[in-house]
Amino acid sequence: MKVFYHPRFRKNYQRLPISAKQKAEKREEIFRKNPFDPRLEIHKLHGRLKDKWSFSVDRKNRILFEFDKEDIIFLDVCDHDLYK
């Protein structure tokens, strides 16, 4: 499994505070070992994002991603507004 980063993810990641970036890096490390680790609170989305998944970085931020065959694409990182 390879993880790729969408340009929107890269842009929004750069905007995160340093503390959120550090948490995101730790969560990504867990994700790479086991994408369905319960600590990530991973969940499939609904509605217009029904083909996407999300996991928690912290109480505020989420990483939106999708499975692409055997790879993963991190699409965005931001607060709950990503669901709108």
N, C-alpha and C positions, 0 to 999 in steps of 0.2 A: 504494500500500500504506500503510495506517495501522496503527499499533501501539497496542493498547489494553492497559490494566493491570487485571488481576483484583484485587479487594480483598486477597486472600491474598498476591499478589505485593507490593503496596504495604506491607502489614504486615511481611512478612519482609525486604523491602528496607530498611526503617527500622531493623531489628535488626542489619544488617550493620555490621562495623567500617568506619570511613571509608576505609581503603585498599581494601577490597573494593568499596565503593560507587564509588570512582573508577575501578577496573578495569571494573566493570559498565557505567559510562557510556561508557568507551572502546569496550568490546565492542559495546554497543548502537549506537554510531555506525557501526562496521564493519558490523553486521547490517543497519542501515537502507540502507546503500549496496549491499550484496550479502549476502543471508541465507545464501548457501552459500559464503562466503569460507572457504578452508581454515584460516585462523587461528582460526576459531571452533570447529573440531572438532565441527560440527553432526552430529547423528545421530538417526535415528528410533528410538523406543523399542519395547519388546516387551511381551508379556504384557498386563496390565490397562491399561497406558499405551500400547498399540499405535497409537493415533491421535495421539499426542503426539510432540514433538520436544524436543531439548535441545541447548544449547551451553555451552561452558566460559566461565566468568568468570575463574577461576584454577584452581590445582590442586585446590582444595577445593570451590568453589561452582559451581553450574550454574543456568542459567535454563531452566525448563520452559515450553514454549509450544505453541500449536496454530495451524494455518492455518484461517481462517474465511472461506471464499470468497477475496476479494482482500485481506483484512485478516489481522493477526496478533494473537493474544491472549497476552500474557505471563501465565502462570498462577501461577508460583511461582519463588522464588530461594532456594536453600539448598544444603546439601551433598548427598552421595550418598543421604541418607535419603529424598530425594524419590522415589527409585525403589522404596521399600518400601511 
